[in-house]
Amino acid sequence: MNYTVIPKSIVNFQTGNSKPVDIYVWATIKYCSNHKINISHITEEKLSLLTGLDERTIRRVIKRLKDAGCLTVQTTIKEDANRGFIKRNTYYIKPTSKNYFFLDNSFFKQNYPAKIAGFLLLLKAVCLNNTDTVQWSNSQIAKSIGLSRNTTTALIKECQQLGLIKQITKGYELTAGCFINSSIRKTDAGIYKEICDFCKVKSVAIPNWDKRTMSVLLTKYNAINVPNTEPISLTYQLDKRCKNLPEKVSLPYFIKALDMQEQYKAVTERAEQNKLDKENFKGFVF
């Protein structure tokens, strides 16, 4: 799979002050697990490489996760010809059946500091359903994810400085671009990700998801995993038509760049007409 399922119940992990770091290590173990049986054999060495934490810290995190009941850990001792007797852990993760979100696996390749990565997962867990928006104050966020207000405020500032979240009216929006909302079909998500990746290469903030605009783009660009060298790929056309981008772009910007204004106008007019028809229908008395 190209994504990892993360349960929103991570906000209830009781591992102490290092909770964001612990959650990122937990998520990395899940990312490196057999998704059908929820078992991972990842080594502490590989966990260290993926998370940027030293192996000693990894062992402390695993102990906290185990003690808190977030993981079941089975340790075996094996003999290695070069290293002698070594310990190997097998991790058992509880299956996730409801209240979860999809995390694009590219998240684990961004080299975010562990505390920042874990904090982003916590924020996503308390976003409004199928959005990347948290409409709470810092105090409300802190209470909902189980961190102190000071720690939460400090991590929010760090995320803002890294361009991973932005402040909006009554809250924050996650702009990391690694979260796949369940209401978005796989093809939609793939095409949207191409646009987001293109913006990242150009060092421009990714545009917000817009259902109407995406419906227009998908009438022409609806194939994912097409090589960027193929003219039918969205990335090929963006490279050709968008040599430079403004500091801030929206999805409708790409409609114009891709010369799809007529299709967009038709969809907009149809939507407005449907809205008008509904209003007129409400006026009838039966």
N, C-alpha and C positions, 0 to 999 in steps of 0.2 A: 504494500500500500504506500501511497505518497503522503499519507497523513497519519497522525496518531490521535486516538480518541482520549481526551482528558476529561475526567469527571469533575463537575463543579464542586463536589464535596471536598476538594483539596483545601477549601477555605477552613475546613474543620480539623485539619491536621494539627495535632497538639505536640509540636516538637520544640517549642521554645522560641527564643529570640532569633535563631537562625532559620526561621521558617521559609523565607523565600529561597535560600540556598538549598535547603532540604527538598523543597518541592521541585526545584530544577533537576536535582540529582534523581529524584523519584521519576520524573517525567522522562529523563534520559534513559533510565532503566527500562521504562515502558516502551520507549521508542526502539530500543534494541531487544525487544522480546518477540517471541512467537505470538502473533496477535490472535491466533485461533485458540491457543491454550493458556495465554497470559503467563508464560514462563520465560525467564531470561537467564542466560549463562554469561553475561557480560563480565569481563574481568575488571578488577579495580584499576588496573593499568589503563585499560581503554576508557573507563569512566573518567579517569584523570585527564586523558587527552581530549575527550569530548567536552568536558565542563570547565577545564582550565584550573581545576583544584588539584592540590597535591594528594598523593595516595593516603597520607595520614589523615587529612581532612575528610577524604572520601570514607574512610573506615569509621570516623566519628559520626558522619552523617548517616551512614547505614545503620549504625547502632541506634541512633535517635529514631529513625524511621521504624526499625524493628521494635523498639521499646514502646513506641506509640501505636503499634498495631497497623501501621501503614503498609508494611511489607512482611511477608513470611520469608525467612532466610534459612536455607539449609547449607551447612558448611561441610565439605568433604576434604580429606587430605590425600593428595596424589603425589606420586614420586616422579620427579623430573630428572632425566639423565644429567642435565647441566646444572640445575638449580637445587637438586635434592628434593626434600619434601616441601610441597607448597599447598596452600589452602585455596580452595575454589568454592565460590558461593553460587548457589542457585536461588533465584528470586521468584517468588510466587505472588502475583498481583491479583487482587480481587477483580472479577469481571465487571465491566461497566454496562449497565442496561438502560439507564435513563439519566436525565439531567447531565448532559455532557456537551462538549464542543469539539470541533475538529481543528487540529493544529497541523499546518503544513510542515512537512519534515525539513524544509529548508530552514526552519527556525533553529534547528540544532547545528546549523553550519554558519550562523551569523557571528559567532564569537562574542556574544554579549557576556558581560560579567555575570557570574552565576546568580548573584542577588538580584540583578536587574531582570534576567530571564525569568526567574521564579516569581518576581513581583508582577511582571506582565501577565503571567498565567493566572495569578490571583485576581488581577484586575479583570481579565477576560471572564473569569468565573462569575463575576458579579455584574457583568454588562447586561443591559436589557436583551431579552431573547432575540437571537438572530441579528444582533447589531454589535458594533464595537464601541458602544457608548455607555458610559457610567454617569448617571444623572444624580450624583450625590456629592455632598461636601467632603472635605478631607476627613473630618471626624466620623461621618457616616461610613466612609470607605474603610477607615481603620477598624471600626467596630465590626463590620461585616466580614473582613478578611482575617481578623484576629491579630492585628499588629497595633502598636502604640501609635498615637496621632503623630508624634514627632518623627518616628521611623517612617511612617507612611508619607508624610509631607516631604521628608528628605529624599525618599525614593522617587516620588512624583517629580520633584525638581530635576533629579538626575535623568529620568526618562525624558523629560521635556528638553533638556540640554542635548540629549542624544537624538532628538527628533522622533522618538518612539510613541509619544502621546502629545496631544495638544489640548489646551483649555478651551472649552466651549461654554455656552450659557448653561449654568446649573450643573457643571460637571466637566468630564474629560472624554476625549475620543482617542482610541488606540489607532496609531498610524503605522505600526510595524509591518502590516501587510502579510502576516503569516497565519491569519485566522480565516478559516473557511466556514461561513455561516451555513447551517443545515438547510436553509430555504433556497440556497443557490445550487443549481444543478452542477454536475461535474464539468460539463462543457463550459457553462457560464463562468465557473470559477477558474478554469484553465485560461480562457481568453482574458478575463480580468487580471489574472496573475501576470500574463504577458505584458499587459499595459503597465502594471505596477513595477515589474522587473525593468522595463524600458525606462521608466521614470527614475528608478534607483540608479541606473547606469548614468543618467544625465544629472544626477544629484538634485533631483526635484522631488518634493513631497508627493506621495501617491495620491491620486484623486479618490474622492469618496465614491462608494458604490451607488449607482443610479440605475434602477430597474428599467426605466423607459429607454435610456440611452443604450444600455446593454442589449435590449431587445432589438434595437436597430443594427448595432454592430454585428450581432449574431446572424442577421440575414445574409451577410456576406462572409464573415469570418467565423466559422463554426467548426473548424478542425483543430484539435489540439495535438501537441507533440509533432508538429510539422517542422522539418529543419528550417532554420532561419535563412538559409540560402534559397529557399523556394519562394517565388513571387506570390504564391497563394497564402503564405504565412503572414500573420499580422505583424510580427516583428520585422520582417523584410520590408513591408510597406511603411512602417513607422520609421525605420532607418533611412528610407529613401525620401520620405516627405517631411520628417521632423528633425532636421539637422540641429536645430536649437530650440529649446523650450523656455517659456517664461518661468519665473520663479514659482508661480502657482498655477496649476492646471486643473481642469475638471474634465470629466468624461465627454461632455459636449464639445470641448476643444478638439478632441480627436475625431469627432464626427465631421467637423469642418476640414481638418487636415486630411482626412481620408475621402473627402468629396462625397459625403453622404447626407448633405443638408436636405435634399428633396425627400429622402426616405424618412428623415427625422421629422420634417415638417408634416408629412402625411400621418405619422404615428401620433404626433402631438395634437393635430387637428381631430383625429379620430377619438383620442382620449377626451378631448374637450367636448366633442359632440356626445359621447357616451355619458359624460357627467351631466350635460344639459338635458339629455333624454331622461335620465334618472330623476332629475329635479322636476321635470314636467310631469313625469309619471306619478310622483308623490302628490301632485296637485289634484289628481283625479279623485272623486268621491264615489265609492261603490255602495 
